């Protein structure tokens, strides 16, 4: 990667010309300089003024502009066709009959729409605030300088730099590439990375875009510079993502909502049609029958489900923020709750993450200052007055050692060596090398890195060195080896190459200490209790990593090294993952492969990493998790950022995700069973009553009060056994629940009908009043039974708002019936005997519901996990990438 202030290599065209439109295939087939000229750009990019002009011409580099507007949210609330039909029918009724009923229906509908609007609008604003705190940036050349810019501000002609883990921000024609490979599975479905070069390719050749990097793909290896050819919806990825946006989403949460909606449509359609036909056959007024049947259809629909979901997710995001967990997209919270397998690095997760230098040991096993001196000579950090910068943590720890200053000073110290060239560390070689010179001595190659690798490059390794290394690993010491080889005088003016790193002489070992976290074992215990298997992926030695795992109480069932991993096909690796706890000495590509194979059988996999080498694995995981102290590339690739690198915090996030889903499912189960029972009762009552069992306005008011009572569900507590495992949408389970508990509700409705007619000899207004009160009371109280599988209140206590809100809603309903204005709604006074009868019936009803709940779950009725299909998982990945290119703004 170029350093700040450097100029991109290759000839430059200093004055932009008039741009000529190019499609991607055309750009891929042309020489680089011709593409640059046609785009009216230069090798050093565009000027700021030209970028501004092109932004006006081409628009922002986004796939969609998600604007939150009052009118937009209100329009979504009014988009319900049943609501529109009912409002229209009410207007006709008001114009041709009694306007009072039409006004009341209108008021109830307005309150219902207003309630949904307020909650959805607040949640939308919360989502906008979340997105506004996250900025996706890329390295771009403008005004001849290397700078950082928002990906939304890229325009055709911009020159962009790519590095490992970067999501390609637009369609690019590559101008420079160094060992570049891109993961294009999001576009092609191919798991193998695509190699890229700058050489033009013939149009129409299969795989002929090898000279281009495509928006939404991930840099798997190497680095590159490219010029933007297309942005936003004009890109290949944009066309796919835009097409997907026209279809239902494929996250598990939203697929479940869609399936649930289909179930409700079928039930509502059947009931509404039958009720309408029954009333018409019984020669009741057509308009009255229409109003009643439409009110029934709306009554069975949990209208506040979107609001409940939105409020739950928004509330969850705030809770997680207080727990030091930042989610980039609200729907990711539910994905977090579905995690079954977590791969995490070792440093800073199982250990304190503070690496300090410990000892310098010679090849004979005795302590020696010479390896430490060489560790200072071959070091990618740069000392400053504020401490070392750059390099990795081990390099910095060497400079921070107490004897570093004295080892650098003096005629024979590290300061006497002059660096002629360097070959930086990479995860494939697992080595770093420098060529250094010193007065009166031949040039020297100094190599340091993973001890297993260094020793294979050395000649005549003493047995004492091998034994020393085994002892260090067994003690859990983090260790690097240092070796040297004299060079010819002609080598004093060049960079080392990988071929130089052979025929070395072992100088010794440097050891480092990174103590295990005191609470790491407890945190992993929490995750295990949540049904999450935790596995370690590390670049460290397997023996060391296993020792750290055992020190914190983890059971280590197996260790697999990167070399052994390469010998396994995907089937073999899948089998190995099941029995392996530690994956050691693995490269970034191997990390990504492990995660990909683990996901193959449908398990929801999370990966936690914080380095540049973790970015690709973060992208391929179902949930990518990074930390606030991570590299920018890692944080950009992640879905969730932990403000503290603590697995205990992650366990809190998983619990929150499951709590949100559990509470959403509570609302679904309560609303469908209760609403289905009431509406089924209304359909049955229509067969033998000479009047409507409840007026349309009363049905709507009943449903509104019930829904208001459920707004506290997002605050409710969830039983530990529900949080102990991932859950998912199971529509068959919801249907069974509805068919069991709905009829129980109907039985007591029918009992109420018989009491009102044969015991109290009620007229139609008294009948409606009695059923309204019975319905609102039983619906409210049954909430406390259905919300848990335990004994309510004694073994499962609701939250404070969950106790107050439903009871308050029921009290309001009773107060309306008993108020002086009750006659306006078609209610009438009730005798005191009704309330005593209601008290007894309600008690029997609750006991029966509790018995039914116990039987239902004992009979083995449990919601099962729904696995995403390969197509859905592919769409899920597309949507995750596309979320980077959607602009959220309030207006």
C-alpha positions in Angstrom: 0.0 0.0 0.0 1.3 3.5 -0.8 2.3 5.7 2.0 0.7 9.0 2.8 1.8 11.7 0.4 3.1 9.2 -2.1 2.2 9.4 -5.8 0.6 6.4 -7.5 3.0 4.7 -9.7 2.9 4.9 -13.5 2.6 7.8 -15.9 0.0 10.5 -15.1 -2.1 12.8 -17.2 -2.1 16.1 -15.4 -5.1 17.8 -17.0 -8.5 16.0 -17.1 -10.2 16.0 -20.4 -13.8 15.7 -21.4 -15.1 12.4 -20.1 -16.4 9.8 -22.5 -19.0 7.3 -21.1 -17.6 3.8 -20.7 -19.4 0.6 -19.7 -17.5 -1.8 -17.5 -16.8 -4.4 -20.3 -15.4 -1.6 -22.5 -13.2 -0.3 -19.8 -11.9 -3.9 -19.0 -10.8 -4.3 -22.6 -8.9 -1.0 -23.0 -5.4 0.0 -21.8 -5.3 1.8 -18.5 -4.1 5.2 -19.9 -6.9 5.1 -22.5 -9.5 4.5 -19.8 -8.1 7.3 -17.6 -8.3 9.7 -20.6 -11.8 8.7 -21.6 -13.0 9.2 -18.1 -11.5 12.7 -18.1 -9.3 11.9 -15.1 -5.6 11.5 -14.2 -3.5 8.9 -12.4 -3.6 11.3 -9.4 -7.4 11.6 -9.5 -9.8 14.5 -9.9 -9.8 17.9 -8.4 -12.3 18.8 -5.6 -14.1 21.2 -8.0 -14.5 18.5 -10.6 -15.8 16.0 -8.0 -18.5 18.5 -7.0 -19.5 18.9 -10.6 -19.7 15.2 -11.3 -21.7 14.6 -8.1 -24.4 16.9 -9.5 -24.2 15.0 -12.9 -24.0 11.4 -11.6 -25.5 11.6 -8.2 -24.2 10.0 -5.0 -22.7 6.6 -5.0 -25.7 5.0 -3.2 -28.1 2.3 -4.1 -31.1 4.0 -2.5 -32.0 7.1 -0.6 -34.0 6.0 2.4 -35.6 9.2 3.6 -37.7 9.2 6.7 -40.6 11.6 6.2 -43.8 12.3 8.1 -45.9 11.8 5.0 -44.0 8.6 4.0 -44.5 6.9 7.4 -48.1 8.0 7.5 -48.7 6.7 4.0 -47.4 3.2 5.1 -49.9 3.3 8.0 -52.8 4.1 5.6 -51.7 1.5 3.0 -53.8 -1.2 4.7 -56.6 -2.1 2.1 -58.9 -3.4 4.8 -58.6 -0.1 6.7 -59.4 1.9 3.5 -62.4 -0.3 2.8 -63.7 0.1 6.3 -63.2 3.9 6.3 -65.0 4.1 2.9 -67.9 1.9 4.1 -68.1 4.0 7.3 -68.4 7.2 5.2 -71.2 5.6 3.1 -72.9 4.6 6.3 -72.6 8.0 7.7 -74.1 9.6 4.6 -77.0 7.2 4.3 -77.7 6.3 7.9 -76.6 7.2 11.4 -73.5 9.5 11.2 -72.6 8.9 14.9 -71.4 5.3 14.2 -69.4 6.5 11.2 -67.7 9.3 13.3 -66.9 6.8 16.1 -65.3 4.3 13.6 -63.4 7.2 12.1 -62.1 8.3 15.5 -61.0 4.8 16.5 -59.3 4.3 13.1 -57.5 7.6 13.5 -56.3 6.7 17.0 -55.1 3.3 15.7 -53.3 4.8 12.8 -51.8 7.6 15.0 -50.5 5.1 17.5 -48.8 3.1 14.8 -47.5 6.3 13.1 -45.9 7.6 16.3 -44.1 4.4 17.1 -42.9 3.7 13.6 -41.7 7.3 13.1 -39.8 7.3 16.4 -38.2 4.0 15.4 -37.3 5.3 12.0 -35.6 8.3 13.5 -33.7 6.0 15.8 -32.5 4.0 12.8 -31.4 7.2 11.1 -29.5 8.3 14.2 -27.8 4.9 14.2 -26.8 5.1 10.6 -25.6 8.7 10.9 -23.1 7.5 13.5 -21.5 5.1 11.1 -19.4 6.4 8.2 -18.0 4.2 5.4 -14.9 5.7 4.0 -12.4 4.8 1.4 -8.9 6.0 0.4 -9.1 8.2 -2.7 -6.7 10.5 -4.6 -8.0 14.1 -5.1 -6.1 17.3 -5.9 -3.0 15.1 -6.3 -3.2 14.0 -2.6 -4.1 10.8 -0.9 -7.1 11.3 1.3 -10.1 9.7 2.9 -13.6 10.2 1.5 -17.1 8.9 2.2 -17.9 6.2 -0.3 -21.2 8.0 -1.1 -19.2 10.9 -2.6 -17.3 8.8 -5.2 -17.8 9.7 -8.8 -16.6 8.2 -12.1 -13.0 9.2 -12.6 -12.0 9.0 -8.9 -8.8 7.1 -8.2 -9.3 4.7 -5.3 -6.9 2.5 -3.3 -7.8 -1.0 -2.1 -6.3 -3.2 0.7 -7.1 -6.6 2.3 -10.6 -6.6 3.7 -11.8 -3.6 1.8 -15.3 -3.7 0.3 -14.8 -2.4 -3.3 -16.8 0.9 -3.2 -17.7 1.2 -6.9 -16.9 -0.5 -10.2 -13.2 0.1 -10.8 -10.9 -0.4 -13.8 -7.6 -1.5 -12.1 -4.6 0.7 -12.7 -2.2 -1.0 -10.3 -2.5 -4.4 -8.7 -0.2 -6.4 -6.4 -1.2 -10.0 -5.9 -4.9 -8.9 -5.9 -7.7 -11.4 -5.4 -11.3 -10.5 -4.8 -14.1 -12.6 -3.2 -16.9 -12.2 -5.8 -19.3 -14.7 -4.3 -21.8 -11.9 -3.7 -22.1 -11.5 -7.4 -21.2 -14.9 -8.9 -21.8 -17.4 -6.0 -18.3 -18.8 -6.6 -16.5 -19.5 -3.4 -13.0 -19.3 -5.0 -11.4 -15.8 -5.0 -10.9 -14.2 -8.5 -7.4 -13.2 -9.4 -7.1 -9.7 -10.8 -4.5 -8.0 -13.1 -4.3 -4.6 -14.9 -3.9 -6.2 -18.3 -6.8 -5.5 -20.7 -9.0 -8.5 -21.5 -11.0 -9.3 -24.6 -14.7 -8.4 -24.5 -16.9 -11.4 -24.2 -14.3 -13.7 -22.7 -15.7 -15.8 -19.8 -14.5 -14.2 -16.6 -13.3 -11.3 -18.7 -13.5 -8.7 -16.0 -10.2 -9.7 -14.4 -8.9 -6.2 -15.0 -11.8 -4.7 -12.9 -12.8 -4.8 -9.3 -16.6 -4.8 -8.8 -18.6 -2.9 -6.2 -19.7 -5.0 -3.2 -16.9 -7.6 -3.6 -14.2 -8.0 -1.0 -10.4 -7.8 -1.4 -9.3 -11.2 -0.3 -5.6 -10.7 -0.9 -3.1 -8.1 -2.1 -3.6 -4.4 -2.8 -4.6 -2.3 -5.8 -5.4 1.1 -7.2 -8.3 1.6 -9.6 -10.3 4.3 -11.3 -14.0 4.5 -10.8 -16.0 3.6 -13.9 -19.5 3.3 -12.5 -21.2 4.2 -9.2 -24.5 3.4 -7.4 -27.3 1.7 -9.3 -25.2 1.7 -12.5 -22.8 -0.9 -11.1 -23.1 -4.6 -11.5 -23.8 -5.0 -7.8 -26.2 -2.2 -7.8 -28.4 -3.9 -10.4 -28.5 -7.1 -8.4 -29.2 -5.3 -5.0 -31.8 -3.1 -6.6 -33.6 -6.1 -8.0 -33.6 -7.8 -4.6 -35.0 -4.7 -3.0 -38.2 -5.3 -5.0 -38.7 -8.7 -3.3 -39.3 -9.6 0.4 -36.2 -9.6 2.6 -34.5 -12.8 3.4 -33.3 -12.3 6.9 -34.7 -15.0 9.2 -36.6 -12.4 11.2 -38.3 -10.8 8.3 -39.0 -14.0 6.4 -40.8 -15.1 9.6 -42.9 -11.9 9.6 -43.8 -12.5 6.0 -44.9 -16.1 6.6 -46.9 -15.0 9.6 -48.7 -12.3 7.5 -49.7 -14.9 5.0 -51.2 -17.0 7.7 -53.2 -14.1 9.0 -54.4 -13.1 5.5 -55.8 -16.6 5.0 -57.5 -16.8 8.3 -58.9 -13.2 8.1 -60.1 -13.8 4.5 -62.0 -17.0 5.5 -63.6 -15.5 8.6 -64.5 -12.2 6.9 -66.1 -13.9 3.9 -68.1 -16.4 6.0 -69.3 -13.6 8.3 -70.4 -11.4 5.4 -72.2 -14.3 3.7 -74.0 -15.4 6.9 -75.2 -11.8 7.6 -76.4 -11.4 4.0 -78.2 -14.8 4.0 -79.9 -13.8 7.2 -81.3 -10.7 5.4 -79.3 -8.1 7.4 -78.6 -4.7 5.8 -75.8 -5.1 3.2 -73.8 -2.1 4.4 -74.1 -3.2 8.1 -72.9 -6.6 7.1 -70.0 -5.2 5.2 -68.9 -2.9 8.1 -69.1 -5.7 10.6 -67.1 -8.2 8.4 -64.4 -5.6 7.7 -64.1 -4.7 11.4 -63.7 -8.5 12.1 -60.9 -8.7 9.5 -59.1 -5.7 11.1 -59.8 -7.1 14.5 -58.0 -10.4 13.8 -55.0 -8.6 12.4 -52.3 -7.6 15.0 -52.0 -4.1 13.5 -49.3 -3.0 15.9 -47.0 -5.9 15.0 -44.7 -3.6 12.9 -44.7 -1.0 15.7 -44.0 -3.7 18.3 -41.1 -5.1 16.2 -39.7 -1.6 15.6 -40.0 -0.5 19.2 -38.4 -3.8 20.3 -35.4 -3.3 18.0 -35.0 0.3 18.9 -35.3 -0.4 22.6 -32.8 -3.2 22.1 -30.3 -1.0 20.4 -30.4 1.5 23.2 -30.0 -1.3 25.8 -27.0 -2.7 23.9 -25.5 0.8 23.6 -25.7 1.1 27.4 -24.0 -2.3 27.5 -21.2 -1.0 25.3 -22.4 -2.8 22.1 -23.0 -0.8 18.9 -25.2 -2.4 16.2 -24.9 -1.0 12.7 -28.4 -2.2 11.6 -31.3 -2.8 13.9 -32.2 -6.1 12.3 -28.7 -7.4 13.2 -29.9 -7.6 16.8 -32.0 -10.6 15.9 -29.2 -12.1 13.9 -27.0 -11.8 17.0 -29.5 -13.7 19.0 -29.4 -16.6 16.5 -25.6 -17.3 16.9 -24.8 -20.9 17.5 -21.1 -20.9 16.8 -18.5 -18.2 17.7 -15.0 -18.0 16.3 -12.8 -15.5 18.1 -9.2 -14.5 18.3 -7.2 -15.1 21.5 -5.4 -11.9 22.1 -7.5 -9.4 24.0 -10.4 -11.8 24.2 -9.1 -14.7 26.3 -6.1 -12.6 27.4 -5.6 -9.1 28.7 -4.3 -7.9 25.3 -1.4 -6.1 26.9 1.7 -7.8 25.5 4.9 -7.2 27.3 8.4 -8.4 26.5 9.6 -11.1 28.9 13.0 -12.8 28.0 15.7 -13.1 25.3 17.0 -16.6 25.0 19.9 -17.9 23.0 19.8 -21.0 20.8 21.4 -23.0 23.6 18.5 -22.3 26.0 20.4 -19.8 28.1 19.4 -16.1 28.4 21.3 -14.0 25.9 21.0 -10.3 24.9 21.8 -11.0 21.3 18.3 -12.1 20.1 16.8 -9.0 21.7 19.3 -6.7 19.8 18.3 -8.4 16.6 14.6 -8.0 17.6 15.2 -4.2 17.7 17.1 -4.3 14.3 14.3 -6.3 12.5 11.3 -4.3 13.7 8.5 -2.7 11.8 7.7 -0.2 14.6 9.1 3.3 14.7 10.1 4.8 18.1 8.7 8.3 18.9 8.7 10.4 22.1 5.1 9.2 22.7 6.0 5.5 22.2 6.4 3.2 19.2 4.0 3.5 16.3 3.3 1.1 13.5 4.2 -2.6 13.4 2.4 -5.2 15.4 2.0 -5.5 19.2 5.1 -7.7 19.5 7.3 -5.2 17.7 6.0 -2.4 19.9 6.6 -4.5 23.0 10.3 -4.9 22.1 10.7 -1.2 22.0 8.8 -0.8 25.3 11.1 -3.3 27.1 13.0 -1.7 30.0 16.4 -2.4 28.5 15.5 -1.2 24.9 17.2 2.2 25.2 20.5 0.8 26.5 20.5 -1.9 23.8 20.0 0.7 21.1 22.8 2.9 22.4 26.5 2.4 22.1 28.9 1.5 19.3 27.7 -2.1 19.2 24.1 -1.4 19.9 21.1 -1.7 17.6 21.5 1.9 16.7 24.8 1.1 14.9 22.9 -0.9 12.3 21.6 0.8 9.1 18.7 -0.7 7.3 19.3 -1.3 3.6 15.9 -2.9 2.8 13.0 -4.7 4.3 10.5 -7.5 3.5 7.5 -6.9 5.8 5.7 -9.6 7.7 2.8 -11.4 6.0 0.5 -14.1 7.2 1.5 -16.6 4.4 5.3 -16.5 5.1 4.8 -15.7 8.8 8.2 -14.0 8.6 9.7 -10.5 8.4 13.2 -9.8 7.2 15.6 -6.8 6.9 19.0 -6.4 5.3 21.2 -4.2 7.6 24.8 -2.9 7.4 27.3 -1.9 10.1 30.7 -0.4 9.9 33.4 -3.0 9.5 31.0 -5.9 8.9 29.3 -7.6 5.9 25.6 -7.0 5.2 23.4 -9.1 7.4 20.0 -10.6 6.7 17.9 -10.7 9.9 14.7 -12.7 9.9 12.2 -13.2 12.7 8.8 -14.8 12.9 6.9 -17.9 13.9 9.4 -20.3 15.5 8.1 -23.3 13.6 8.7 -21.6 10.3 12.1 -20.0 11.2 13.5 -23.3 12.4 12.6 -25.0 9.1 14.7 -22.2 7.3 17.7 -22.7 9.6 20.7 -25.1 9.2 22.1 -27.1 12.1 19.4 -26.3 14.7 20.8 -27.5 18.1 18.6 -30.0 20.0 18.8 -27.6 23.0 16.9 -25.0 20.9 14.1 -27.5 20.0 13.7 -28.5 23.6 13.7 -24.9 24.8 11.0 -24.1 22.3 8.8 -27.0 23.4 9.2 -25.9 27.0 8.3 -22.3 26.1 5.2 -23.4 24.2 4.1 -25.8 27.0 4.4 -22.9 29.5 2.1 -20.8 27.3 4.8 -18.2 26.4 4.2 -16.3 23.2 7.4 -16.7 21.3 9.2 -15.6 18.1 12.4 -16.8 16.7 15.3 -14.7 15.3 17.9 -15.9 12.8 20.5 -14.4 10.6 22.6 -15.0 7.4 25.6 -13.0 6.2 25.3 -11.5 2.7 27.6 -10.3 0.0 28.6 -6.6 -0.2 26.5 -6.3 -3.3 23.4 -7.0 -1.3 23.8 -3.9 0.8 21.6 -1.8 -1.5 18.5 -4.0 -2.1 15.4 -5.2 -0.4 15.3 -8.9 0.7 13.1 -11.4 -1.1 11.5 -14.6 0.2 14.3 -16.7 -1.4 16.7 -15.0 1.0 15.0 -16.5 4.0 16.8 -19.9 3.8 20.1 -21.2 5.1 19.7 -19.2 8.3 21.5 -19.5 11.6 19.3 -19.5 14.6 20.1 -16.6 17.0 17.5 -17.4 19.6 14.0 -16.6 20.9 12.1 -13.7 22.2 9.3 -14.4 24.6 6.3 -12.3 25.6 3.6 -12.3 28.2 -0.1 -11.7 27.7 -1.8 -12.9 30.8 -5.3 -14.6 30.6 -8.2 -12.4 31.6 -9.6 -13.2 35.0 -13.2 -13.1 33.7 -12.6 -14.8 30.4 -13.6 -18.3 31.6 -16.8 -16.9 33.2 -17.7 -15.1 29.9 -17.2 -18.2 27.9 -19.3 -20.1 30.4 -22.1 -17.5 29.8 -21.9 -18.1 26.0 -21.9 -21.9 26.5 -25.0 -21.5 28.7 -26.7 -19.7 25.8 -26.0 -22.7 23.6 -23.1 -21.1 21.8 -19.9 -23.1 21.0 -16.8 -21.0 21.3 -13.7 -21.8 19.1 -10.4 -20.0 18.9 -8.8 -18.9 15.7 -5.3 -17.5 16.2 -2.1 -16.8 14.4 -0.2 -18.0 17.5 1.2 -21.5 18.2 -1.4 -24.2 18.9 0.3 -25.4 22.1 0.4 -21.9 23.5 -3.2 -21.2 22.6 -4.4 -24.5 24.1 -2.5 -23.7 27.3 -4.3 -20.3 27.6 -7.6 -22.0 26.9 -7.0 -24.5 29.7 -5.8 -21.8 32.1 -9.2 -20.1 31.8 -11.2 -23.3 32.2 -12.0 -24.2 28.6 -12.0 -27.8 27.5 -9.7 -28.2 24.5 -11.0 -31.1 22.3 -8.5 -30.6 19.5 -6.0 -28.3 17.8 -5.7 -27.9 14.1 -2.9 -26.0 12.4 -3.1 -24.0 9.2 -0.8 -26.5 7.5 -3.0 -29.5 8.4 -6.1 -27.5 7.4 -4.8 -27.1 3.8 -4.7 -30.9 3.5 -8.5 -31.1 4.1 -11.3 -30.7 1.6 -14.5 -28.9 2.7 -16.1 -32.1 3.9 -13.1 -33.0 6.0 -12.8 -29.5 7.4 -16.5 -29.5 8.4 -15.9 -32.7 10.3 -12.8 -31.3 11.9 -14.5 -28.1 13.0 -16.9 -30.1 15.1 -14.1 -31.6 17.2 -11.6 -28.8 17.2 -11.3 -26.0 19.8 -8.2 -24.2 18.6 -7.2 -23.3 15.0 -3.6 -22.2 15.1 -1.2 -20.5 12.7 -3.9 -19.8 10.3 -3.8 -17.2 7.5 -6.6 -14.7 6.7 -7.7 -16.9 3.8 -7.9 -19.9 6.1 -9.9 -18.0 8.7 -12.4 -17.1 6.0 -12.6 -20.7 4.8 -13.2 -22.0 8.3 -16.1 -19.6 8.8 -17.5 -20.4 5.3 -17.4 -24.1 5.8 -19.0 -23.8 9.3 -21.9 -21.9 7.8 -22.4 -24.6 5.0 -24.8 -26.7 7.1 -27.0 -23.8 8.1 -25.5 -22.9 11.5 -25.5 -19.2 12.3 -21.8 -18.3 12.7 -20.2 -15.2 14.2 -16.6 -14.2 13.9 -14.9 -11.7 16.3 -11.7 -10.1 15.1 -9.9 -6.8 15.2 -7.1 -6.9 12.7 -6.7 -6.2 9.0 -6.1 -10.0 8.6 -9.6 -10.6 10.1 -11.6 -8.5 7.6 -12.4 -11.2 5.1 -13.6 -13.6 7.7 -15.7 -10.8 9.2 -17.4 -10.3 5.8 -18.3 -14.0 5.3 -19.7 -14.6 8.8 -23.4 -14.4 9.4 -22.5 -11.8 12.1 -19.2 -10.0 12.0 -18.1 -8.6 15.3 -15.2 -6.2 16.0 -14.1 -3.9 18.8 -13.7 -0.2 19.1 -9.9 -0.5 19.3 -9.8 -2.5 16.1 -8.3 -1.4 12.8 -10.6 0.7 10.6 -10.8 -2.1 8.0 -12.1 -4.6 10.7 -14.6 -2.1 12.1 -15.9 -1.3 8.7 -16.3 -5.0 7.9 -18.2 -5.8 11.1 -21.9 -5.7 11.7 -21.5 -5.1 15.4 -18.8 -3.2 17.3 -18.0 -4.0 21.0 -16.8 -0.9 22.7 -15.1 -3.2 25.2 -13.3 -6.4 23.9 -15.1 -8.6 26.4 -16.9 -11.8 25.6 -19.2 -11.1 28.6 -20.4 -8.0 26.7 -21.1 -10.2 23.7 -23.1 -12.6 25.8 -25.2 -9.6 26.9 -25.8 -8.8 23.2 -26.8 -12.3 22.4 -29.2 -12.3 25.3 -30.7 -9.0 24.1 -31.3 -10.4 20.6 -33.1 -13.4 22.0 -35.1 -11.3 24.4 -36.3 -9.1 21.5 -37.4 -12.1 19.5 -39.1 -13.8 22.5 -41.1 -10.7 23.3 -42.1 -10.3 19.6 -43.3 -13.9 19.6 -45.3 -13.2 22.8 -47.2 -10.5 21.0 -47.8 -12.8 18.0 -49.1 -15.7 20.1 -51.3 -13.5 22.3 -52.7 -11.5 19.5 -53.5 -14.4 17.1 -55.0 -16.7 19.7 -57.1 -14.1 21.4 -58.1 -12.3 18.3 -58.9 -15.5 16.5 -61.0 -16.7 19.4 -63.0 -13.4 19.6 -63.5 -13.2 15.9 -64.5 -16.9 15.6 -67.0 -16.2 18.4 -68.4 -13.2 16.5 -68.8 -15.4 13.4 -70.7 -18.1 15.4 -72.9 -15.5 17.2 -74.0 -14.2 13.9 -75.7 -17.5 13.2 -78.2 -17.4 16.1 -78.5 -13.7 17.1 -81.0 -11.4 15.6 -78.5 -8.5 15.9 -74.8 -7.9 15.5 -73.0 -9.3 18.6 -70.8 -6.2 18.6 -70.8 -3.0 16.5 -68.0 -2.4 14.1 -66.9 0.6 16.2 -66.9 -1.5 19.4 -64.8 -4.2 17.7 -62.3 -1.6 16.6 -62.2 0.0 20.0 -61.7 -3.3 21.7 -58.8 -4.1 19.4 -57.2 -0.7 19.9 -57.3 -0.9 23.7 -55.9 -4.4 23.5 -53.0 -3.3 21.3 -52.3 -0.3 23.5 -52.0 -2.8 26.4 -49.4 -4.7 24.5 -47.1 -1.7 23.8 -45.2 -2.6 27.0 -44.1 -6.0 25.7 -40.7 -4.8 24.5 -39.9 -4.0 28.2 -41.0 -7.5 29.5 -38.7 -10.0 31.2 -38.0 -13.3 29.4 -37.6 -16.6 31.2 -34.0 -18.0 31.3 -34.9 -21.2 29.6 -36.2 -19.2 26.6 -32.9 -17.3 26.4 -30.9 -20.5 26.7 -31.1 -21.4 23.0 -31.6 -19.6 19.7 -35.2 -19.4 18.5 -36.7 -18.8 15.1 -40.0 -18.3 13.3 -42.0 -21.5 13.1 -45.4 -20.7 11.5 -46.6 -24.2 12.1 -46.1 -23.7 15.8 -48.0 -20.3 15.7 -50.8 -22.0 13.8 -51.0 -24.9 16.4 -51.0 -22.3 19.2 -53.8 -20.4 17.6 -55.9 -23.4 17.0 -55.5 -24.6 20.6 -56.0 -21.4 22.6 -58.4 -19.6 20.2 -61.2 -22.1 20.7 -60.7 -21.9 24.5 -61.4 -18.2 24.3 -64.4 -18.8 22.1 -65.8 -21.3 24.7 -65.9 -18.5 27.3 -67.3 -16.0 24.8 -70.2 -18.4 24.1 -70.6 -18.9 27.9 -70.9 -15.1 28.2 -73.5 -15.0 25.4 -75.6 -17.6 27.2 -75.4 -15.8 30.5 -76.3 -12.5 28.9 -79.3 -13.9 27.0 -80.7 -16.6 29.3 -79.6 -15.5 32.8 -79.6 -11.7 32.6 -82.1 -11.4 29.7 -80.0 -8.7 28.2 -81.1 -6.5 25.2 -78.7 -5.9 22.3 -76.9 -2.9 23.9 -76.5 -4.8 27.2 -75.3 -7.9 25.3 -72.7 -5.9 23.5 -71.6 -4.2 26.7 -71.2 -7.5 28.5 -69.2 -9.1 25.8 -67.0 -6.0 25.3 -66.1 -6.1 29.0 -65.6 -9.9 29.1 -63.5 -9.7 26.0 -61.2 -6.9 27.2 -60.8 -8.4 30.7 -60.0 -11.9 29.6 -57.7 -10.7 26.8 -55.8 -8.6 29.2 -55.4 -11.2 32.0 -54.5 -14.0 29.7 -51.5 -12.0 28.6 -49.9 -12.8 32.0 -50.4 -16.6 31.4 -49.3 -16.8 27.7 -46.2 -14.7 28.2 -44.5 -17.5 30.2 -44.4 -21.3 30.5 -43.9 -21.0 34.2 -46.4 -20.3 37.0 -47.3 -16.6 36.4 -46.1 -14.0 38.9 -44.7 -16.6 41.3 -42.0 -18.1 39.0 -42.0 -15.6 36.2 -42.6 -11.9 37.1 -43.5 -9.5 34.3 -41.8 -6.1 34.1 -43.4 -3.1 35.8 -44.8 -1.6 32.6 -46.0 -5.0 31.5 -48.1 -5.2 34.6 -49.5 -1.7 34.6 -50.1 -1.1 30.9 -52.5 -4.0 30.0 -54.4 -3.6 33.3 -54.7 0.2 32.6 -56.0 -0.5 29.1 -58.6 -2.9 30.4 -59.7 -0.4 33.1 -60.1 2.3 30.4 -62.3 -0.1 28.5 -64.5 -0.9 31.5 -64.7 2.8 32.4 -65.9 3.7 28.9 -68.8 1.2 29.2 -69.7 2.5 32.6 -69.3 6.2 31.7 -72.2 8.6 31.0 -71.1 8.8 27.3 -71.4 5.0 26.9 -74.6 5.3 24.9 -72.7 7.2 22.1 -70.7 4.0 21.5 -73.8 1.8 21.7 -73.2 0.6 25.2 -75.7 0.3 28.1 -75.5 -0.2 31.8 -75.0 -3.7 33.3 -76.4 -5.2 36.5 -74.1 -5.8 39.4 -74.8 -9.6 39.0 -72.9 -9.5 35.7 -69.7 -8.5 37.4 -69.9 -11.3 40.0 -70.6 -13.8 37.2 -67.7 -12.3 35.2 -65.4 -12.7 38.1 -66.1 -16.4 38.5 -66.0 -17.1 34.8 -62.7 -15.2 34.4 -61.1 -17.3 37.2 -62.2 -20.6 35.5 -60.9 -19.3 32.2 -57.5 -18.4 33.6 -57.2 -21.8 35.3 -58.1 -23.6 32.0 -55.6 -21.5 30.1 -52.9 -22.3 32.6 -53.7 -26.1 32.3 -53.8 -25.8 28.5 -50.4 -24.1 28.5 -48.8 -26.8 30.6 -50.3 -29.5 28.4 -49.3 -27.7 25.2 -45.6 -27.6 26.0 -45.5 -30.9 27.7 -46.9 -32.4 24.5 -43.7 -31.4 22.8 -45.0 -28.3 21.0 -41.9 -26.2 20.7 -40.9 -23.6 18.1 -38.1 -25.1 15.9 -35.3 -23.2 14.2 -35.9 -22.3 10.6 -32.7 -22.6 8.6 -32.1 -20.2 5.7 -31.8 -21.8 2.3 -28.6 -21.3 0.3 -30.5 -18.7 -1.9 -31.7 -16.8 1.2 -28.2 -16.8 2.7 -26.8 -15.4 -0.6 -29.5 -12.7 -0.6 -28.7 -12.0 3.1 -25.0 -11.4 2.1 -26.1 -9.1 -0.7 -28.2 -7.1 1.6 -25.5 -6.8 4.2 -23.1 -5.3 1.5 -25.9 -3.2 0.1 -26.6 -1.6 3.5 -23.3 0.2 3.1 -24.6 2.0 0.1 -28.0 3.1 1.4 -28.3 6.7 2.6 -30.6 7.3 5.6 -31.8 10.8 6.1 -34.7 12.4 8.0 -36.8 15.1 6.2 
